[in-house]
């Protein structure tokens, strides 16, 4: 659970949602955006894990790389 909280915090800081212009609403918007992205990441990872080995091989994906692939797809880094 600490990982989720730290990911949400790190994402909200990266989005610079706390500023004099946005105030507290920006913080909540940033946390909500981070939570939506995290849920998208988990859904993407789950979908990738459900693929059969043959399909992963055709895509040139390794099972050990699925988390990194999902992270790059959702977070773009």
Steps between C-alpha positions, in 0.01 A plus 500: 500500500792735566603458136162621377512802728856586398411461131201730544710756687782486246258539211322794661833672564610439139177653376571811707141504616572696817552856394367841599273492194344158560506472879342197668272421205809443288629256759179296492486514121860379483437216742189399308696505173778294660247249632337466155839444340589240761172317436571510126850363566360212709238418234763509224735278699218257576404481132860436399538226761194322360653469152622152408873440467475460124342844459765659723767327291343636180508850650860444609401555866651321796280418801758665723469827305122534516498744795750726321300483176176592681675783687642649181164472324307676778756746638699551182844475656 
